[in-house]
Amino acid sequence: MCGIFGCIIREGEAVKLITDGLKRLEYRGYDSTGVATIQNGQMSIRKDKGRIEEVVSNLRILDMEGQIGLGHTRWATHGAPSMENAHPHTDSNESIALIHNGVIENYLELKDELLEKGHIFKSRTDTEVIPHLIEEEMKNDIGLQEAMLRVLRRLRGSYALVVLSTHEPDRIFVARNESPLVLGISDNGTFCASDVPALLPYTNQVTYLRNGEMAVMEIDGYQILKISDETRVGRETQEITWSPEMAEKQGYKHYMLKEIYEQPNSLKDGLRLQERYLDLLTQFLDRGKEVFLVAAGTSFHSCLAGSYILSKIARITSIPVVSSEFMERYGSTVGIDSVVLTVSQSGETYDTLKAIDQARMRAATVLGITNTVGSTLTRVSRAYLIQQSGPEIGVAATKTFTSQVLVLAQMALRLAKSRGKLSQDELDELDEKLQKVPDWVEESLEKLADPIEKLAESIMDEELFVFLGRGISSATALEARLKVLEITYVPSLAYPAGESKHGPISIIEDGVTCVFVCPQGETRPHIVGSIMEMKSRGARIISICEEGDSDIIRLSDQVIEMPKGIPEVLSPIVYIAPMQLLAYKLAVMKGLDPDMPRNLAKSVTVP
Ligand code: AGP
């Protein structure tokens, strides 16, 4: 998604903070860069297609003067990456500069109206209609704030907007609907950004703008008001405990590697969640006649694993659903007796928020698990829980996956207890195993770093991977596949191993690499059969199994041996860690950037 940064400061040049702020948002994915500043009432704008470093250097952006400005990194939704389509966009006489993250759904009708009035457009973006609409409104002898409010009431769609204008050279105007926007304040001035990491070096006092709100930023602070009726909104700032370093790489080559190795700590934090939040969510879950687990991407894989855990530990049937399919599949059947537990690292995923809208409209109870304080998901959920993974900057989700499954496992244990589904001994044993999860992950990552490096070297030229698992390990296989697919771009399949004979096995031939996830447990005998099936057709067998599992080791060409004693029902949390590392190593060996895979964004806030 687009990166947004704006500031009004007492000391220093705005452009330095803007470019640094945009760099901390690079993980959001982008194709163009642009900056606008005002100095002595004069606007200057420099922008182009390309990465921040090259545009900053080619256009000498750091020469731009002024202590007020904004910057943008664009992730194209309308119009190809080009200088003309890069933000900021302006009105006819470049007195208004505007940057935007989101999608204006009614921009074509607005554009037609402006074209009839003689406006000329330089870009093919939806965004460019907005400064021209503001220009039109200001012809009614009203100020910029009023003009902006009128325009905002006409827009349909999602936006995080930042407006700079020579009409009001000491103010920045921001507005939000669905696309995230956070405000910050310090002794040196005020700031706005699409995400917290961009603000952290300047302040940890932040306020999240909410849907349908606008704010006017000045050097001493900001005032929030509702777009609908201009009522003023009083809101406490929140202190973000993440230090800038936490959001930086801390010596690792990539954020993804740092975040893989952060998992022992993030899982320990996950085991220290506030009891009352876990209990509250569990109580709501317990009351549902039907339970949906709704999420996208990796978060969906957490839900898939969670559905096995809820079934096996708490004897609860839950329906994992991909967010973008929820409306079609259950939009007309979800109802007052339904509980919809949504999982989203960013808390801003468009598809997940749309599923929530539908569920709420049908009077279902919506619960949320997210990693992002103040995100939209926290406000639209009846009850929510912050998974405490810490900032995850790498586009590929790693530690947030293991945290999410851990939360779902803790909820399942509470439900099993409240429903009397397990004996106290069984509960105690599972809880003891849960407490060991962080250590198992740490032990695996330490012991397997070299074997994984060697394994990656041996398969780096493969052109197809097939990941297979049975039962809960099918969720682990799907997540491992997604990691490899999204950062190495190697075509990869993943499905429940039992499905092979119903079609997919036709793709197996000499040398195709099959990766089997086979912890000790109920499904292990079946997975042996699946391995034999593939082996007999010439597949190369890589297995991740328990240390010393001689049958699996004998059948496999290469093995990843995991610590003993990990219960199958908790295995996704631990078995995924070496697979994350394998995907990372493969990407780096291929000369790819695992933090910013092509075509992807950290948070997909558009339909
Ligand atoms: C996973 O590595 C990807 N980053 C992507 O699939 C992601 O999990 C998905 O977009 C959902 O994001 P969310 O958890 O923020 O809702």
Residues whose N, C-alpha, C, O or C-beta is under 5 A from the ligand:
A	BS01	AGP	A296 G297 T298 S299 V343 S344 Q345 S346 G347 T349 V395 A396 A397 A601 K602 V604
